[in-house]
Amino acid sequence: MDFINALPKIELHAHLNGSLCNSTLLKLRKLKYGDSEATDIEPAFYQILESDNLSLADCFLKFKYAHNLTDSWDALKLATECMIEDFAREKTLIVLMARRLQRKISM
């Protein structure tokens, strides 16, 4: 398994919000809400981040949270930088297309 993990990878198609690791989601939450406890993020957000074994429903809920947290230019910049760093750390060589579903961005 170490051999397989050491192999370089090529990512041909990646959705930004589907490529965000848990630590990035926490950074985005802090960017949007600061240290405030009062947010529109449900307690399930933290349960999902703490779980290694997600159901399909949990995965879609995680996408919902990612969309909610990437609604500003600063959040998109942070998310994109973190995604690129994560791909590099995982030895992913090329991202030919990274995209985000069109949603309203606050200015």
A tleap script that builds the chain and sets N, CA, C and O, in Angstrom:
source leaprc.protein.ff14SB
mol = sequence {
  NMET ASP PHE ILE ASN ALA LEU PRO LYS ILE
  GLU LEU HIE ALA HIE LEU ASN GLY SER LEU
  CYS ASN SER THR LEU LEU LYS LEU ARG LYS
  LEU LYS TYR GLY ASP SER GLU ALA THR ASP
  ILE GLU PRO ALA PHE TYR GLN ILE LEU GLU
  SER ASP ASN LEU SER LEU ALA ASP CYS PHE
  LEU LYS PHE LYS TYR ALA HIE ASN LEU THR
  ASP SER TRP ASP ALA LEU LYS LEU ALA THR
  GLU CYS MET ILE GLU ASP PHE ALA ARG GLU
  LYS THR LEU ILE VAL LEU MET ALA ARG ARG
  LEU GLN ARG LYS ILE SER CMET
}
set mol.1.N position { 0.817 -1.186 0.000 }
set mol.1.CA position { 0.000 0.000 0.000 }
set mol.1.C position { 0.867 1.259 0.000 }
set mol.1.O position { 0.486 2.258 -0.609 }
set mol.2.N position { 2.015 1.235 0.662 }
set mol.2.CA position { 2.905 2.399 0.655 }
set mol.2.C position { 3.341 2.734 -0.761 }
set mol.2.O position { 3.456 3.904 -1.124 }
set mol.3.N position { 3.584 1.697 -1.561 }
set mol.3.CA position { 3.985 1.906 -2.951 }
set mol.3.C position { 2.899 2.660 -3.715 }
set mol.3.O position { 3.190 3.604 -4.449 }
set mol.4.N position { 1.659 2.242 -3.541 }
set mol.4.CA position { 0.544 2.890 -4.237 }
set mol.4.C position { 0.385 4.332 -3.763 }
set mol.4.O position { 0.165 5.228 -4.578 }
set mol.5.N position { 0.493 4.567 -2.469 }
set mol.5.CA position { 0.378 5.926 -1.943 }
set mol.5.C position { 1.499 6.825 -2.438 }
set mol.5.O position { 1.306 8.034 -2.572 }
set mol.6.N position { 2.664 6.256 -2.711 }
set mol.6.CA position { 3.807 7.048 -3.171 }
set mol.6.C position { 3.721 7.411 -4.648 }
set mol.6.O position { 4.421 8.314 -5.105 }
set mol.7.N position { 2.871 6.718 -5.398 }
set mol.7.CA position { 2.755 7.012 -6.829 }
set mol.7.C position { 2.167 8.399 -7.058 }
set mol.7.O position { 1.256 8.812 -6.340 }
set mol.8.N position { 2.683 9.123 -8.054 }
set mol.8.CA position { 2.053 10.408 -8.389 }
set mol.8.C position { 0.662 10.179 -8.965 }
set mol.8.O position { 0.386 9.137 -9.561 }
set mol.9.N position { -0.196 11.150 -8.781 }
set mol.9.CA position { -1.560 11.055 -9.278 }
set mol.9.C position { -1.835 12.207 -10.228 }
set mol.9.O position { -1.165 13.238 -10.168 }
set mol.10.N position { -2.807 12.039 -11.097 }
set mol.10.CA position { -3.237 13.105 -11.995 }
set mol.10.C position { -4.733 13.290 -11.798 }
set mol.10.O position { -5.514 12.352 -11.957 }
set mol.11.N position { -5.115 14.489 -11.456 }
set mol.11.CA position { -6.531 14.827 -11.291 }
set mol.11.C position { -6.984 15.569 -12.536 }
set mol.11.O position { -6.456 16.636 -12.851 }
set mol.12.N position { -7.951 15.016 -13.240 }
set mol.12.CA position { -8.408 15.620 -14.490 }
set mol.12.C position { -9.626 16.514 -14.309 }
set mol.12.O position { -9.870 17.400 -15.127 }
set mol.13.N position { -10.379 16.295 -13.263 }
set mol.13.CA position { -11.628 17.033 -13.075 }
set mol.13.C position { -11.911 17.078 -11.579 }
set mol.13.O position { -12.097 16.035 -10.953 }
set mol.14.N position { -11.945 18.248 -11.016 }
set mol.14.CA position { -12.188 18.370 -9.582 }
set mol.14.C position { -13.179 19.493 -9.323 }
set mol.14.O position { -13.073 20.574 -9.902 }
set mol.15.N position { -14.127 19.232 -8.462 }
set mol.15.CA position { -15.038 20.281 -8.005 }
set mol.15.C position { -14.452 20.851 -6.720 }
set mol.15.O position { -14.111 20.105 -5.802 }
set mol.16.N position { -14.338 22.157 -6.658 }
set mol.16.CA position { -13.718 22.808 -5.508 }
set mol.16.C position { -14.356 22.352 -4.200 }
set mol.16.O position { -13.654 21.897 -3.297 }
set mol.17.N position { -15.658 22.465 -4.090 }
set mol.17.CA position { -16.313 22.142 -2.821 }
set mol.17.C position { -16.250 20.656 -2.481 }
set mol.17.O position { -16.397 20.290 -1.315 }
set mol.18.N position { -16.039 19.808 -3.458 }
set mol.18.CA position { -15.882 18.384 -3.194 }
set mol.18.C position { -14.451 17.996 -2.888 }
set mol.18.O position { -14.176 16.847 -2.542 }
set mol.19.N position { -13.529 18.953 -3.013 }
set mol.19.CA position { -12.106 18.681 -2.805 }
set mol.19.C position { -11.580 19.291 -1.514 }
set mol.19.O position { -10.372 19.282 -1.275 }
set mol.20.N position { -12.458 19.815 -0.691 }
set mol.20.CA position { -12.025 20.489 0.530 }
set mol.20.C position { -11.901 19.498 1.677 }
set mol.20.O position { -12.837 18.762 1.989 }
set mol.21.N position { -10.733 19.493 2.295 }
set mol.21.CA position { -10.533 18.597 3.440 }
set mol.21.C position { -11.182 19.213 4.684 }
set mol.21.O position { -11.576 20.380 4.677 }
set mol.22.N position { -11.285 18.435 5.719 }
set mol.22.CA position { -11.961 18.876 6.939 }
set mol.22.C position { -11.293 20.090 7.568 }
set mol.22.O position { -11.980 20.986 8.058 }
set mol.23.N position { -9.955 20.133 7.560 }
set mol.23.CA position { -9.274 21.288 8.157 }
set mol.23.C position { -9.571 22.559 7.367 }
set mol.23.O position { -9.647 23.642 7.948 }
set mol.24.N position { -9.738 22.441 6.060 }
set mol.24.CA position { -10.094 23.605 5.246 }
set mol.24.C position { -11.504 24.072 5.574 }
set mol.24.O position { -11.752 25.275 5.663 }
set mol.25.N position { -12.427 23.142 5.755 }
set mol.25.CA position { -13.792 23.521 6.126 }
set mol.25.C position { -13.804 24.265 7.464 }
set mol.25.O position { -14.567 25.216 7.637 }
set mol.26.N position { -12.974 23.841 8.399 }
set mol.26.CA position { -12.891 24.549 9.683 }
set mol.26.C position { -12.322 25.954 9.499 }
set mol.26.O position { -12.800 26.899 10.126 }
set mol.27.N position { -11.300 26.103 8.641 }
set mol.27.CA position { -10.740 27.432 8.352 }
set mol.27.C position { -11.795 28.329 7.713 }
set mol.27.O position { -11.903 29.508 8.051 }
set mol.28.N position { -12.567 27.770 6.792 }
set mol.28.CA position { -13.605 28.545 6.119 }
set mol.28.C position { -14.710 28.951 7.094 }
set mol.28.O position { -15.246 30.056 7.007 }
set mol.29.N position { -15.043 28.061 8.013 }
set mol.29.CA position { -16.052 28.383 9.025 }
set mol.29.C position { -15.571 29.541 9.890 }
set mol.29.O position { -16.336 30.451 10.207 }
set mol.30.N position { -14.293 29.498 10.269 }
set mol.30.CA position { -13.724 30.581 11.088 }
set mol.30.C position { -13.688 31.889 10.301 }
set mol.30.O position { -13.965 32.953 10.856 }
set mol.31.N position { -13.350 31.819 9.011 }
set mol.31.CA position { -13.334 33.016 8.171 }
set mol.31.C position { -14.724 33.650 8.097 }
set mol.31.O position { -14.858 34.872 8.172 }
set mol.32.N position { -15.734 32.834 7.954 }
set mol.32.CA position { -17.098 33.352 7.792 }
set mol.32.C position { -17.712 33.819 9.109 }
set mol.32.O position { -18.358 34.866 9.158 }
set mol.33.N position { -17.513 33.048 10.167 }
set mol.33.CA position { -18.213 33.316 11.425 }
set mol.33.C position { -17.303 33.777 12.562 }
set mol.33.O position { -17.801 34.149 13.625 }
set mol.34.N position { -16.003 33.763 12.370 }
set mol.34.CA position { -15.093 34.082 13.461 }
set mol.34.C position { -15.165 32.996 14.520 }
set mol.34.O position { -15.334 31.817 14.208 }
set mol.35.N position { -15.037 33.401 15.760 }
set mol.35.CA position { -15.103 32.436 16.862 }
set mol.35.C position { -16.514 32.300 17.422 }
set mol.35.O position { -16.728 31.630 18.433 }
set mol.36.N position { -17.467 32.936 16.762 }
set mol.36.CA position { -18.855 32.925 17.222 }
set mol.36.C position { -19.426 31.512 17.239 }
set mol.36.O position { -19.196 30.722 16.323 }
set mol.37.N position { -20.162 31.216 18.279 }
set mol.37.CA position { -20.851 29.925 18.370 }
set mol.37.C position { -22.202 29.987 17.663 }
set mol.37.O position { -22.716 28.965 17.207 }
set mol.38.N position { -22.770 31.174 17.576 }
set mol.38.CA position { -24.097 31.340 16.976 }
set mol.38.C position { -23.963 31.442 15.460 }
set mol.38.O position { -23.647 32.507 14.929 }
set mol.39.N position { -24.204 30.337 14.770 }
set mol.39.CA position { -24.119 30.311 13.312 }
set mol.39.C position { -25.299 29.534 12.769 }
set mol.39.O position { -26.071 28.927 13.512 }
set mol.40.N position { -25.416 29.570 11.465 }
set mol.40.CA position { -26.473 28.758 10.847 }
set mol.40.C position { -25.961 27.368 10.487 }
set mol.40.O position { -26.620 26.623 9.761 }
set mol.41.N position { -24.776 27.025 11.002 }
set mol.41.CA position { -24.231 25.685 10.772 }
set mol.41.C position { -24.732 24.770 11.892 }
set mol.41.O position { -24.623 25.078 13.079 }
set mol.42.N position { -25.273 23.656 11.471 }
set mol.42.CA position { -25.864 22.718 12.419 }
set mol.42.C position { -24.780 21.921 13.152 }
set mol.42.O position { -23.648 21.833 12.676 }
set mol.43.N position { -25.119 21.349 14.296 }
set mol.43.CA position { -24.165 20.496 15.009 }
set mol.43.C position { -23.661 19.338 14.147 }
set mol.43.O position { -22.569 18.821 14.383 }
set mol.44.N position { -24.449 18.927 13.151 }
set mol.44.CA position { -24.029 17.830 12.268 }
set mol.44.C position { -22.740 18.170 11.526 }
set mol.44.O position { -21.992 17.270 11.143 }
set mol.45.N position { -22.472 19.461 11.319 }
set mol.45.CA position { -21.233 19.895 10.663 }
set mol.45.C position { -20.027 19.302 11.385 }
set mol.45.O position { -19.134 18.736 10.753 }
set mol.46.N position { -20.003 19.433 12.706 }
set mol.46.CA position { -18.872 18.939 13.490 }
set mol.46.C position { -18.862 17.414 13.563 }
set mol.46.O position { -17.791 16.807 13.582 }
set mol.47.N position { -20.030 16.792 13.603 }
set mol.47.CA position { -20.095 15.329 13.613 }
set mol.47.C position { -19.523 14.764 12.316 }
set mol.47.O position { -18.813 13.758 12.333 }
set mol.48.N position { -19.833 15.410 11.194 }
set mol.48.CA position { -19.322 14.954 9.899 }
set mol.48.C position { -17.807 15.107 9.844 }
set mol.48.O position { -17.110 14.228 9.336 }
set mol.49.N position { -17.292 16.226 10.366 }
set mol.49.CA position { -15.849 16.455 10.326 }
set mol.49.C position { -15.087 15.468 11.204 }
set mol.49.O position { -13.918 15.180 10.946 }
set mol.50.N position { -15.736 14.957 12.223 }
set mol.50.CA position { -15.072 14.029 13.140 }
set mol.50.C position { -15.193 12.576 12.700 }
set mol.50.O position { -14.573 11.698 13.298 }
set mol.51.N position { -15.980 12.312 11.665 }
set mol.51.CA position { -16.226 10.936 11.235 }
set mol.51.C position { -15.320 10.549 10.070 }
set mol.51.O position { -15.091 11.342 9.157 }
set mol.52.N position { -14.814 9.331 10.115 }
set mol.52.CA position { -14.032 8.787 9.004 }
set mol.52.C position { -14.885 7.912 8.097 }
set mol.52.O position { -14.437 7.498 7.028 }
set mol.53.N position { -16.100 7.633 8.517 }
set mol.53.CA position { -16.964 6.705 7.798 }
set mol.53.C position { -18.291 7.398 7.492 }
set mol.53.O position { -19.252 7.271 8.252 }
set mol.54.N position { -18.343 8.136 6.367 }
set mol.54.CA position { -19.532 8.915 6.033 }
set mol.54.C position { -20.487 8.132 5.151 }
set mol.54.O position { -20.070 7.378 4.271 }
set mol.55.N position { -21.763 8.321 5.398 }
set mol.55.CA position { -22.784 7.764 4.508 }
set mol.55.C position { -22.893 8.680 3.290 }
set mol.55.O position { -22.341 9.780 3.287 }
set mol.56.N position { -23.597 8.233 2.269 }
set mol.56.CA position { -23.809 9.065 1.088 }
set mol.56.C position { -24.566 10.335 1.471 }
set mol.56.O position { -24.261 11.415 0.966 }
set mol.57.N position { -25.537 10.211 2.351 }
set mol.57.CA position { -26.291 11.387 2.813 }
set mol.57.C position { -25.369 12.381 3.521 }
set mol.57.O position { -25.506 13.591 3.343 }
set mol.58.N position { -24.427 11.866 4.327 }
set mol.58.CA position { -23.457 12.733 5.002 }
set mol.58.C position { -22.580 13.464 3.988 }
set mol.58.O position { -22.270 14.641 4.168 }
set mol.59.N position { -22.184 12.773 2.930 }
set mol.59.CA position { -21.352 13.398 1.890 }
set mol.59.C position { -22.082 14.571 1.253 }
set mol.59.O position { -21.490 15.629 1.038 }
set mol.60.N position { -23.363 14.390 0.950 }
set mol.60.CA position { -24.130 15.486 0.353 }
set mol.60.C position { -24.327 16.627 1.348 }
set mol.60.O position { -24.354 17.794 0.957 }
set mol.61.N position { -24.463 16.297 2.623 }
set mol.61.CA position { -24.570 17.330 3.648 }
set mol.61.C position { -23.257 18.108 3.753 }
set mol.61.O position { -23.257 19.324 3.947 }
set mol.62.N position { -22.145 17.393 3.622 }
set mol.62.CA position { -20.834 18.050 3.653 }
set mol.62.C position { -20.698 19.025 2.479 }
set mol.62.O position { -20.151 20.115 2.647 }
set mol.63.N position { -21.191 18.646 1.290 }
set mol.63.CA position { -21.183 19.560 0.138 }
set mol.63.C position { -22.012 20.807 0.445 }
set mol.63.O position { -21.625 21.920 0.089 }
set mol.64.N position { -23.149 20.613 1.104 }
set mol.64.CA position { -24.008 21.750 1.460 }
set mol.64.C position { -23.242 22.731 2.343 }
set mol.64.O position { -23.302 23.942 2.129 }
set mol.65.N position { -22.524 22.210 3.334 }
set mol.65.CA position { -21.744 23.074 4.215 }
set mol.65.C position { -20.635 23.776 3.432 }
set mol.65.O position { -20.382 24.962 3.641 }
set mol.66.N position { -19.980 23.052 2.540 }
set mol.66.CA position { -18.909 23.651 1.734 }
set mol.66.C position { -19.458 24.793 0.888 }
set mol.66.O position { -18.830 25.849 0.798 }
set mol.67.N position { -20.611 24.601 0.270 }
set mol.67.CA position { -21.228 25.671 -0.531 }
set mol.67.C position { -21.550 26.880 0.343 }
set mol.67.O position { -21.326 28.021 -0.060 }
set mol.68.N position { -22.067 26.630 1.521 }
set mol.68.CA position { -22.414 27.713 2.442 }
set mol.68.C position { -21.179 28.513 2.849 }
set mol.68.O position { -21.262 29.725 3.051 }
set mol.69.N position { -20.049 27.849 2.968 }
set mol.69.CA position { -18.830 28.500 3.460 }
set mol.69.C position { -17.989 29.138 2.357 }
set mol.69.O position { -17.035 29.857 2.657 }
set mol.70.N position { -18.316 28.894 1.101 }
set mol.70.CA position { -17.540 29.474 -0.009 }
set mol.70.C position { -18.393 30.486 -0.767 }
set mol.70.O position { -18.541 30.400 -1.986 }
set mol.71.N position { -18.946 31.434 -0.038 }
set mol.71.CA position { -19.844 32.410 -0.657 }
set mol.71.C position { -19.260 33.825 -0.717 }
set mol.71.O position { -19.998 34.793 -0.899 }
set mol.72.N position { -17.951 33.945 -0.565 }
set mol.72.CA position { -17.288 35.247 -0.698 }
set mol.72.C position { -15.984 35.045 -1.469 }
set mol.72.O position { -15.475 33.929 -1.577 }
set mol.73.N position { -15.458 36.146 -2.001 }
set mol.73.CA position { -14.193 36.043 -2.748 }
set mol.73.C position { -13.060 35.581 -1.842 }
set mol.73.O position { -12.226 34.776 -2.258 }
set mol.74.N position { -13.018 36.081 -0.600 }
set mol.74.CA position { -11.964 35.654 0.330 }
set mol.74.C position { -12.061 34.159 0.621 }
set mol.74.O position { -11.046 33.469 0.706 }
set mol.75.N position { -13.283 33.667 0.773 }
set mol.75.CA position { -13.476 32.239 1.034 }
set mol.75.C position { -13.067 31.409 -0.179 }
set mol.75.O position { -12.444 30.358 -0.029 }
set mol.76.N position { -13.412 31.871 -1.372 }
set mol.76.CA position { -13.011 31.145 -2.587 }
set mol.76.C position { -11.500 31.113 -2.736 }
set mol.76.O position { -10.931 30.096 -3.131 }
set mol.77.N position { -10.850 32.231 -2.418 }
set mol.77.CA position { -9.386 32.283 -2.500 }
set mol.77.C position { -8.764 31.286 -1.515 }
set mol.77.O position { -7.881 30.511 -1.882 }
set mol.78.N position { -9.229 31.312 -0.273 }
set mol.78.CA position { -8.711 30.392 0.742 }
set mol.78.C position { -8.966 28.942 0.343 }
set mol.78.O position { -8.069 28.105 0.440 }
set mol.79.N position { -10.175 28.645 -0.101 }
set mol.79.CA position { -10.517 27.274 -0.491 }
set mol.79.C position { -9.648 26.799 -1.652 }
set mol.79.O position { -9.180 25.661 -1.653 }
set mol.80.N position { -9.432 27.662 -2.633 }
set mol.80.CA position { -8.617 27.289 -3.792 }
set mol.80.C position { -7.171 27.049 -3.388 }
set mol.80.O position { -6.560 26.070 -3.819 }
set mol.81.N position { -6.616 27.934 -2.562 }
set mol.81.CA position { -5.238 27.757 -2.095 }
set mol.81.C position { -5.090 26.447 -1.321 }
set mol.81.O position { -4.131 25.704 -1.529 }
set mol.82.N position { -6.032 26.169 -0.437 }
set mol.82.CA position { -5.968 24.934 0.353 }
set mol.82.C position { -6.115 23.704 -0.534 }
set mol.82.O position { -5.436 22.701 -0.319 }
set mol.83.N position { -6.999 23.774 -1.533 }
set mol.83.CA position { -7.178 22.641 -2.441 }
set mol.83.C position { -5.873 22.350 -3.186 }
set mol.83.O position { -5.471 21.193 -3.305 }
set mol.84.N position { -5.217 23.393 -3.686 }
set mol.84.CA position { -3.958 23.209 -4.415 }
set mol.84.C position { -2.893 22.627 -3.492 }
set mol.84.O position { -2.159 21.721 -3.886 }
set mol.85.N position { -2.806 23.143 -2.260 }
set mol.85.CA position { -1.842 22.606 -1.289 }
set mol.85.C position { -2.128 21.135 -0.986 }
set mol.85.O position { -1.201 20.330 -0.888 }
set mol.86.N position { -3.402 20.783 -0.836 }
set mol.86.CA position { -3.764 19.389 -0.556 }
set mol.86.C position { -3.407 18.479 -1.723 }
set mol.86.O position { -2.875 17.388 -1.519 }
set mol.87.N position { -3.697 18.922 -2.949 }
set mol.87.CA position { -3.320 18.125 -4.119 }
set mol.87.C position { -1.809 17.931 -4.163 }
set mol.87.O position { -1.336 16.831 -4.451 }
set mol.88.N position { -1.049 18.983 -3.883 }
set mol.88.CA position { 0.417 18.880 -3.905 }
set mol.88.C position { 0.900 17.914 -2.826 }
set mol.88.O position { 1.793 17.103 -3.073 }
set mol.89.N position { 0.316 17.998 -1.638 }
set mol.89.CA position { 0.715 17.111 -0.539 }
set mol.89.C position { 0.420 15.650 -0.871 }
set mol.89.O position { 1.146 14.753 -0.442 }
set mol.90.N position { -0.642 15.415 -1.634 }
set mol.90.CA position { -1.014 14.053 -2.026 }
set mol.90.C position { -0.318 13.609 -3.309 }
set mol.90.O position { -0.648 12.569 -3.880 }
set mol.91.N position { 0.651 14.411 -3.755 }
set mol.91.CA position { 1.427 14.108 -4.966 }
set mol.91.C position { 0.548 14.053 -6.216 }
set mol.91.O position { 0.776 13.244 -7.115 }
set mol.92.N position { -0.455 14.923 -6.255 }
set mol.92.CA position { -1.293 15.039 -7.445 }
set mol.92.C position { -0.620 16.035 -8.368 }
set mol.92.O position { -0.415 17.191 -8.000 }
set mol.93.N position { -0.275 15.590 -9.568 }
set mol.93.CA position { 0.547 16.391 -10.462 }
set mol.93.C position { -0.206 17.484 -11.203 }
set mol.93.O position { 0.281 18.612 -11.284 }
set mol.94.N position { -1.357 17.186 -11.735 }
set mol.94.CA position { -2.014 18.125 -12.637 }
set mol.94.C position { -3.500 18.204 -12.316 }
set mol.94.O position { -4.165 17.188 -12.115 }
set mol.95.N position { -3.990 19.397 -12.275 }
set mol.95.CA position { -5.432 19.611 -12.222 }
set mol.95.C position { -5.780 20.353 -13.497 }
set mol.95.O position { -5.497 21.544 -13.621 }
set mol.96.N position { -6.390 19.660 -14.443 }
set mol.96.CA position { -6.722 20.289 -15.713 }
set mol.96.C position { -7.946 21.180 -15.600 }
set mol.96.O position { -8.047 22.190 -16.297 }
set mol.97.N position { -8.867 20.818 -14.737 }
set mol.97.CA position { -10.057 21.630 -14.579 }
set mol.97.C position { -10.523 21.546 -13.135 }
set mol.97.O position { -10.813 20.466 -12.621 }
set mol.98.N position { -10.589 22.679 -12.506 }
set mol.98.CA position { -11.188 22.756 -11.178 }
set mol.98.C position { -12.345 23.727 -11.305 }
set mol.98.O position { -12.188 24.820 -11.849 }
set mol.99.N position { -13.491 23.338 -10.811 }
set mol.99.CA position { -14.649 24.201 -10.984 }
set mol.99.C position { -15.482 24.266 -9.726 }
set mol.99.O position { -15.358 23.452 -8.811 }
set mol.100.N position { -16.328 25.260 -9.724 }
set mol.100.CA position { -17.270 25.464 -8.631 }
set mol.100.C position { -18.616 25.740 -9.271 }
set mol.100.O position { -18.698 26.461 -10.266 }
set mol.101.N position { -19.660 25.176 -8.713 }
set mol.101.CA position { -20.995 25.479 -9.221 }
set mol.101.C position { -21.265 26.965 -9.058 }
set mol.101.O position { -20.882 27.565 -8.054 }
set mol.102.N position { -21.912 27.547 -10.027 }
set mol.102.CA position { -22.181 28.978 -9.952 }
set mol.102.C position { -23.192 29.259 -8.855 }
set mol.102.O position { -24.296 28.715 -8.832 }
set mol.103.N position { -22.787 30.104 -7.975 }
set mol.103.CA position { -23.644 30.558 -6.883 }
set mol.103.C position { -23.328 32.025 -6.659 }
set mol.103.O position { -22.282 32.523 -7.076 }
set mol.104.N position { -24.233 32.697 -6.005 }
set mol.104.CA position { -24.028 34.108 -5.721 }
set mol.104.C position { -22.848 34.273 -4.767 }
set mol.104.O position { -22.746 33.574 -3.758 }
set mol.105.N position { -21.961 35.207 -5.102 }
set mol.105.CA position { -20.798 35.520 -4.271 }
set mol.105.C position { -21.011 36.907 -3.681 }
set mol.105.O position { -21.344 37.849 -4.400 }
set mol.106.N position { -20.819 37.030 -2.376 }
set mol.106.CA position { -20.958 38.347 -1.759 }
set mol.106.C position { -19.707 39.167 -2.024 }
set mol.106.O position { -18.597 38.635 -2.039 }
set mol.107.N position { -19.884 40.422 -2.226 }
set mol.107.CA position { -18.757 41.319 -2.530 }
set mol.107.C position { -18.193 41.928 -1.282 }
set mol.107.O position { -17.242 42.707 -1.350 }
savepdb mol mol.pdb
quit
